[in-house]
Amino acid sequence: MDIEKKLSHVEFLNREYNVTHLSYDREMEFFQNIRLGNLDMVRQLFKPLDCEQMGKLSEDPLRNLKYHLIISVALITRYCIEGGMEMETAYNLSDIYIQSIDKCQQEKEIHMLHRELVEDYAQRMQILHKETLYPKPIIICLDYIYDNLHTKIALDTLAETVGLSPSYLSRLFRREVGLTISEYIMKKRLETAENMLKYSDHSCIDISNYLCFSSESHFIQTFRKHTGYTPKAYRQKFFRKKE
C-alpha cells in the first residue's frame, strides 16, 4: 500500500470513528507560551499524552507515548531557541530528556517526565526573559506582584521588599517597564481575569473579588475598557469547554 492509499485509509477510519487531533491553534498556543515563559498559561493548556486527540503512532501504548513525547521535546526545543535560549543549552536539554524517555519502562514514568520537562523549559524561559529585560529590583517586584494579585499591593511594601525608597522605585519601575506600578498591577489583574473567564467557571463577582477590584461594576467597566467586551460577552466569545 503506497503513502496516498495509506493516507486515504487513515482519513476514512478517522471519519468513521470520529477521531480528531488537537487543533493546530491550540497546539501552537501551548508551545508559544512555553517560549514566552508564561507558566500559568502553559499549565492551563497542558494536555496529557494519552488524550484521544493525540493520535496513534504505535500499537504499543508505551512506545506510542514515547514517540509523542520525543516529538514534543523537539518542538519545545526549537521554540525556546527562537525565544532566546542558548542553542547549545537547548539541544543538551533535549538530549538529556530524550535519553530519559528512552529509559522509561512504564507509562506513568512518561507522564511524569512530560510534565517535568514542560515545567523545566517554561521556567527557564521565564527566568531568561526577566534577566534579559530587567534589573534585579524590578524582577523581585514583578514576582511579588505575580504572587499577590489576589491581595492589596502597596507601594511601600514593594519598596521595603526590594530595599529602595518608594519614590525611586516608582521612577525605576516606570523607566524599565514602561508603566507605572499601579498600571502594571491593573494590566496583570485584567490578564488574569481574561484567563479565568476563558478557562474557569468562576462567576464575574467571584473574579472581581478575587482580584481585589473595588466592586463588580468597577471590574466590568475596567474590563470593557481593556478588552472591548463585558466579562459576560468575553466569556461567551472565548470560553473553551474542557474536554
C-alpha angles and dihedrals in degrees: 000000000000125000095263092052092047090050092050091048093051092047090051092051092046091052092047094050096034093242114167136175129228111282115263092233093052092048094048091046089056094052092043091055090051088052090051093045092238097158097179093054092043090055092047094049095042113124125190115242094239097059113125094248096061094083130227118278097165138017088229107083095213094047090046090057092046092053092049093049093048089052090049092051091051092051095043090050093054094045090052092049089052088049093056107272111145107262097229091050092049094049093044089053089048091052092048094050095044090051088051090050090052091055096051114116100180135048093236089059089057092050092050092047091048093057092041096054094044090053091045096053093042093049091048090052092047091054092044093054093048095047091048096049110033145037118244099265090054092048089053090049093049091050092048092050091047091052095045107042088120093059137056109275116208125199090225091056092050091047092050091048093056097034097242133118114263093241094050093045090051092053093044093048093049091048095048102036101030093231135079115254092253092049091050093049090050091047091053093046091052092048089051090048089053091053093047091051091048100043109022139056095229114135123244092253092049091053091046092052094043092053093046100245112165092239142348091255091054089050092051093047094047093044092051091050090051100044107017089241136089111240090254093051091045092054092047091053102039108023113126115207113227112246 
